[in-house]
Amino acid sequence: MIEKNRLKVLLPILLLLTGIACAWAVIATRPQMTLKTPGIEAPLVTVIQVEAQTLRLDVHSQGVVAPRNEIDLIPEVSGKIIQLHPDFVAGGFFARNDLLVSIDPRDYDYAIAQAQAQIAEAKRQMAMEEAQADQAHNEWQALGEGTATSLAMREPQLAEARAKLKAAEASLLQAQIKRSRCELRAPFTGRLQTRLAGLGQTIQAGEKLAHIYSTDLAEIRLPLPTDQLAYLDLPLGAGQCRGCPKVTLTADFAGALRTWEGRIVRSEGKLDDTTGVLYAVAEVLNPYTQKADHPPLLGGLFVQAQVQGKELKNLFVLPQAAINAAQQVLVVDAELRLHIRHLEVLRNEPERILVKNGLNAGDRIVTSGIQVPVEGMKVRVE
């Protein structure tokens, strides 16, 4: 009985000691943990390598197409319209010196006949006065004494007859001029925009008959900011431009993007008082010539213009993402160190930036991959 009670006491103690021994063995034989400090990895950046280029710096503008000559057709004499040009309608074409309007000339033919009769009468009177003057001169030499007066020699009468003859000749010239104005001819090759008179209508001198414009040349006034003039060869002063820059005109017309070619021919020579821009004038020859798949350049059309500029050397092209607002870029050197460099920007365009100074051929420029740049920091190049 005593042995049984002693066994009940010793068995738990033995089990407890066995558990302690096992726990100590596990702790004693566990693997040792090594603590390591995590390393800082250099940021990964995207770069481009730049090279010097020779670029042509075109200038962009816009304007409205207008004819070079545009006038109202106004007669200088009155009368009834007896003839019109076959294409005397809105949109009709005509050539230079074509007869556009003919006015009844019979009244002016009558005026010419009257002037011719007045000349004949004046010549007769002048011949009679010359004969009488000769007779008076001969009679005075035969019978007169002393100095003869001009009236006795019929000099005033002769001068009056000569003046009347000149006046009659002037009347004939005036009548012939009015007669010639019965025919209104086209001063240029063009097109009729508005018709305001018809066949058989009686018109008065100074009354507007039509509005016409030329079709041999079209002009476009192009506003140019003064900071863009350095890229163009424009005739700003006296004389002609040496190269007359080419102009490419584009417009969305008839459901497609169309192009026409022209040239800058002059500048207006004065800055606009409101905007401060200089207007250059571009010309397009034969704008109404229609070719296959190429429509005419109609007046009033709004066009975009690309003016051919000068070529400049040693320029660097960068994307917009490569440069910040302070005109600085991030350059990666051969040791993968970052450097902040300030540039001299020549021109900022929508899709690119042109750099004049501050870069060298072969420089690697960061375009993305870093948020807060630090001078000299280590980077990795993608």
C-alpha positions in Angstrom: 0.0 0.0 0.0 2.8 2.3 0.9 4.7 1.4 -2.4 1.6 2.2 -4.4 1.3 5.6 -2.7 5.0 6.4 -3.3 4.7 5.5 -7.0 1.8 7.9 -7.3 4.0 10.7 -6.0 7.2 9.9 -7.9 5.6 9.3 -11.3 4.4 12.9 -11.9 7.8 14.2 -10.7 9.6 11.9 -13.1 7.4 13.0 -16.0 8.0 16.7 -15.1 11.7 16.2 -15.1 11.6 14.4 -18.4 9.6 17.2 -20.0 12.1 19.8 -18.7 15.0 17.8 -20.0 13.4 17.6 -23.5 12.7 21.3 -23.6 16.2 22.2 -22.6 17.5 19.9 -25.3 15.3 21.6 -28.0 16.4 25.0 -26.9 20.1 24.0 -26.8 20.0 22.5 -30.2 17.9 25.2 -32.0 19.5 27.0 -35.1 20.9 30.5 -34.5 19.2 33.4 -36.5 21.4 35.9 -38.2 20.1 39.5 -38.4 20.9 41.4 -41.6 20.4 45.1 -42.4 18.3 45.5 -45.7 20.2 47.2 -48.5 18.8 50.3 -50.4 18.5 49.6 -54.2 19.3 52.4 -56.7 16.3 53.6 -58.6 15.7 52.3 -62.2 15.5 55.1 -64.8 14.8 55.3 -68.5 17.2 57.4 -70.6 17.7 58.6 -74.1 21.0 59.4 -75.8 21.1 62.7 -77.6 23.0 63.7 -80.7 23.4 67.2 -82.4 21.1 67.7 -85.4 20.5 70.2 -88.3 16.8 71.1 -88.3 14.6 73.3 -90.4 12.5 75.4 -88.1 9.1 76.0 -89.8 6.6 78.5 -88.5 2.9 77.8 -88.2 0.1 80.3 -88.8 -3.4 80.5 -90.2 -5.5 82.8 -92.3 -8.3 83.3 -94.8 -8.0 83.0 -98.5 -8.8 86.2 -100.4 -8.5 87.3 -104.1 -5.7 89.7 -104.9 -8.0 92.1 -106.8 -11.7 92.7 -105.8 -13.8 95.5 -107.2 -17.3 96.8 -107.9 -18.3 97.1 -111.6 -19.6 100.6 -111.9 -20.4 102.4 -115.2 -19.3 106.0 -115.9 -22.2 106.7 -118.3 -25.9 106.2 -118.2 -28.1 104.2 -120.6 -29.8 101.0 -121.3 -27.9 97.6 -121.1 -28.1 96.0 -124.5 -25.6 93.2 -124.1 -24.1 91.1 -121.2 -21.3 88.6 -121.1 -22.5 85.0 -121.5 -21.3 84.2 -118.0 -22.6 87.4 -116.4 -24.0 85.4 -113.5 -23.0 84.7 -109.9 -19.9 82.4 -110.1 -19.3 83.0 -113.8 -15.8 83.2 -115.1 -14.3 85.7 -117.6 -11.0 86.5 -119.1 -9.1 89.8 -119.1 -10.5 92.3 -121.6 -13.8 90.4 -122.1 -16.8 92.6 -122.8 -18.9 92.3 -119.6 -21.6 94.9 -120.1 -22.5 97.0 -123.2 -24.7 100.1 -122.9 -26.7 101.6 -125.8 -24.2 103.9 -127.5 -26.6 105.8 -129.8 -26.8 109.0 -127.7 -23.1 109.1 -127.5 -22.7 108.5 -131.3 -25.0 111.5 -131.8 -22.8 113.6 -129.4 -19.8 112.6 -131.5 -21.5 113.7 -134.7 -22.4 117.0 -133.1 -18.8 117.6 -132.0 -17.6 116.8 -135.5 -20.0 119.4 -136.9 -18.8 122.0 -134.4 -15.2 121.3 -135.5 -16.1 121.8 -139.1 -17.9 125.1 -138.2 -14.9 126.2 -136.1 -12.5 125.5 -138.9 -14.6 127.5 -141.4 -14.7 130.5 -139.1 -11.0 130.3 -138.4 -10.3 130.1 -142.2 -12.5 133.2 -142.7 -10.8 135.1 -139.9 -7.3 134.2 -141.2 -8.3 135.5 -144.7 -9.8 138.7 -143.2 -6.7 139.2 -141.1 -4.4 138.9 -144.1 -6.6 141.4 -146.0 -6.5 143.9 -143.1 -2.7 143.6 -143.0 -2.4 144.2 -146.7 -4.7 147.2 -146.6 -2.9 148.8 -143.7 0.4 148.4 -145.5 -1.1 150.1 -148.6 -3.2 152.9 -147.0 -2.5 153.0 -143.3 -0.2 155.4 -141.4 1.5 154.8 -138.1 1.1 151.7 -136.0 -1.9 149.5 -136.6 -4.0 148.3 -133.6 -4.5 144.6 -132.9 -8.2 145.1 -133.4 -7.6 146.6 -136.9 -5.4 143.6 -137.7 -8.3 141.3 -136.5 -6.0 139.6 -134.0 -8.6 139.1 -131.3 -11.1 137.7 -133.8 -8.5 135.3 -135.1 -7.6 134.2 -131.5 -11.3 133.6 -130.8 -11.7 131.5 -133.9 -8.7 129.3 -132.9 -10.0 128.9 -129.3 -13.4 127.8 -130.6 -11.7 125.2 -132.8 -9.8 123.8 -129.8 -13.0 123.7 -127.7 -14.8 121.9 -130.5 -11.9 119.4 -130.7 -12.0 118.9 -126.9 -15.8 118.3 -127.2 -15.2 115.6 -129.8 -12.6 113.9 -127.6 -15.0 114.0 -124.6 -17.8 112.5 -126.7 -15.5 109.8 -127.9 -14.4 109.0 -124.3 -18.0 108.7 -123.2 -18.7 106.5 -126.2 -15.9 104.2 -125.3 -17.3 103.9 -121.8 -20.4 102.3 -123.1 -18.4 99.1 -123.1 -17.3 97.7 -119.7 -14.4 95.3 -120.2 -12.8 93.1 -117.6 -9.6 94.6 -116.1 -8.4 91.1 -115.1 -9.1 87.5 -115.4 -11.7 86.7 -112.8 -15.0 85.7 -111.6 -18.4 87.4 -110.9 -19.5 87.2 -107.3 -22.7 89.3 -107.2 -24.9 90.4 -110.1 -27.0 93.5 -109.6 -28.2 94.4 -113.1 -29.9 92.7 -116.0 -30.3 92.9 -119.8 -32.6 95.8 -120.9 -32.2 97.6 -117.6 -31.6 101.4 -117.7 -28.7 102.3 -115.4 -27.2 105.6 -114.2 -23.6 106.6 -114.0 -22.1 105.5 -110.7 -24.7 102.7 -110.2 -23.2 99.4 -109.0 -23.7 96.6 -111.6 -21.8 93.7 -110.1 -19.0 92.6 -107.7 -16.0 90.9 -109.4 -12.7 89.5 -108.2 -9.5 88.1 -109.9 -8.7 84.4 -110.1 -5.1 84.5 -111.3 -3.8 84.9 -107.7 -5.0 84.3 -104.2 -3.6 85.9 -101.1 -3.5 84.8 -97.5 -2.6 87.2 -94.7 -0.6 85.2 -92.1 -0.1 86.6 -88.6 3.5 85.9 -87.3 4.6 86.5 -83.7 7.8 88.7 -83.5 9.7 85.9 -81.7 9.2 83.6 -84.7 10.7 86.1 -87.3 14.2 84.9 -86.5 13.5 81.6 -88.2 12.2 83.2 -91.4 13.7 85.0 -94.4 11.1 87.8 -94.8 11.3 91.1 -96.6 10.9 93.3 -93.6 12.4 96.4 -95.2 13.0 97.7 -98.7 13.8 95.1 -101.4 12.6 91.6 -102.2 13.1 88.5 -100.1 16.1 86.5 -101.2 14.4 83.1 -101.1 10.7 83.9 -100.7 9.8 81.1 -98.2 7.5 78.4 -99.4 4.1 78.0 -97.7 2.1 74.8 -97.4 -1.6 75.5 -96.9 -3.9 72.8 -95.5 -7.7 72.8 -94.9 -10.4 70.2 -94.3 -12.4 70.5 -97.5 -14.9 68.2 -99.1 -14.5 65.6 -96.5 -10.7 65.3 -96.7 -7.5 67.2 -95.7 -6.3 69.1 -98.8 -3.0 70.9 -99.4 -1.9 73.8 -101.6 1.5 75.3 -102.3 2.4 79.0 -102.2 5.1 81.5 -101.3 5.5 84.4 -99.0 5.9 87.5 -101.3 5.9 90.4 -98.8 5.2 91.6 -95.3 2.9 94.5 -94.4 5.8 96.3 -92.7 3.9 97.3 -89.6 3.0 95.5 -86.4 -0.7 95.2 -85.6 -1.8 97.7 -83.1 -4.0 95.3 -81.2 -2.1 92.0 -81.2 1.5 93.1 -81.9 2.0 90.5 -84.7 3.4 91.1 -88.1 1.3 90.1 -91.1 3.0 88.3 -94.0 1.2 87.8 -97.3 1.4 84.5 -99.1 0.4 84.0 -102.8 -0.9 81.0 -104.6 -0.8 81.0 -108.4 -3.9 79.9 -110.3 -5.9 78.9 -107.2 -9.0 78.0 -109.2 -7.3 75.4 -111.3 -9.0 72.1 -110.6 -7.0 68.9 -111.0 -7.9 65.3 -110.5 -8.7 64.8 -106.8 -7.5 68.3 -106.0 -10.2 71.0 -105.5 -9.6 74.7 -106.2 -8.5 77.1 -103.4 -11.8 79.0 -102.9 -11.9 82.5 -101.5 -13.0 82.7 -97.9 -11.6 79.3 -97.0 -9.8 79.2 -93.6 -6.5 77.4 -93.9 -3.6 76.4 -91.7 -0.2 77.5 -93.0 3.3 76.0 -92.5 5.9 78.5 -93.5 9.3 77.1 -94.5 11.9 78.3 -92.0 15.7 78.5 -91.9 18.0 75.6 -91.1 20.0 75.7 -87.9 22.9 73.4 -86.9 23.9 71.8 -83.6 20.4 71.5 -82.1 19.3 68.8 -79.7 15.8 67.4 -79.6 14.2 66.3 -76.3 10.8 65.0 -75.5 8.5 67.1 -73.2 8.9 64.6 -70.3 12.7 65.1 -70.2 12.8 68.7 -69.0 11.1 70.5 -66.1 9.6 73.9 -65.7 13.0 75.4 -64.7 14.5 74.2 -68.0 16.6 71.5 -66.2 17.4 67.9 -67.2 18.8 64.9 -65.4 22.0 63.6 -67.0 23.5 60.1 -66.1 27.3 59.9 -66.3 29.5 56.9 -67.1 29.5 55.9 -63.4 25.7 55.9 -63.3 25.6 59.1 -61.2 22.9 61.6 -61.6 23.6 65.3 -62.4 21.1 68.2 -62.7 21.9 70.4 -65.7 20.4 73.7 -66.8 19.7 74.2 -70.5 19.2 77.0 -73.0 16.0 76.2 -74.8 15.6 77.6 -78.3 12.0 76.6 -79.0 9.2 74.8 -77.2 6.9 72.8 -79.5 3.9 70.7 -78.7 5.7 67.4 -79.1 9.3 68.3 -78.7 11.8 70.8 -77.2 14.7 72.1 -79.1 17.8 72.9 -77.1 20.5 75.3 -78.2 23.1 75.0 -75.4 23.7 72.9 -72.3 24.1 69.4 -73.9 26.8 67.4 -75.5 26.6 64.7 -78.1 26.2 61.3 -76.4 24.7 62.6 -73.1 22.2 60.3 -71.5 19.1 62.1 -70.5 16.6 60.7 -68.0 13.0 60.6 -69.3 11.2 58.7 -66.5 11.8 56.6 -63.3 12.7 59.1 -60.7 10.6 61.4 -58.6 13.0 63.3 -56.3 16.4 63.7 -58.0 19.5 64.3 -55.9 22.7 65.5 -57.3 25.2 62.6 -57.5 22.8 59.9 -56.5 23.4 56.4 -57.9 20.9 55.1 -60.5 20.3 52.0 -62.6 19.7 52.4 -66.3 16.9 50.5 -68.0 
